[in-house]
Amino acid sequence: MECEICGKPVPENNPIRAKIEGSVMVVCKECSKLGTIQKAPPKPKYVKQNKNKKTTNNTRRRNYSRNDEPTEELVEDFSFEVRKARESKDWSREELGRKINERVSVITRIETGKMTPDTKLTKKLEKALNIKLLEKVDNIDLNQFINSSSGERTLGNIMKIKRK
């Protein structure tokens, strides 16, 4: 087992799980200092089975692929763009809300950056304001970041780690 950040070996009998930037990862002792160490989840004593539910081998499971990844992403300064476009049309927040069938509080939270609109709402804003809020995302070839010593991809290969 290897550290998910730097790629160093981690003992399999006692892996260290640390919460770093909101994600729980298996890390080495050195990288565990970047977050807070988590306790191992308790193992269930027994598994309760539903007697009424039939289980068959015909159940389909969805396999996720790279095609399931989003191809468009919200622009970084979306809140400024929405406000600028609304003001250029001399619309109040109430008017924009009526045109896209949303509450004024939603428009206010989007314009202040306190809320990130979902894809459906983003497309309504684009259409009403005649602006572009979604941009194409280029797929990164992660194979260029493979750790030469272990042949594994780690976060440390892709990003620069800022030490405290």
C-alpha angles and dihedrals in degrees: 000000000000136000109265091220109041103011097238117145116272120200108254094211092057112022118181115231115199132179107228121176090342097310126104110223139172105246143167122256093263095051092045087074088069091070144005121294114242128212117244111260113256115257114242115250093215139357117236113221125204107236094196095056118086117217119207135175089238095076112120123223120200115239113211120218139176088275088069092062115101115264094196130054134192113258115254098243096041093138092057092045093052093049094045092050093046092050092047088059090047091237124149120225088255092056093049090048091053092048094053096031096243134127121262090240090061091051090048093050091048093049093049092047094242091118132042111211119230120239095268094052091043091056091049090052092047092052097045096044097034093231136126114244100156120069130189116261118220115221112239118222100234092189089081089065098055114135105246095213098054104016090232130123114237133174089246090063092057105038138037113249115227108214120213 
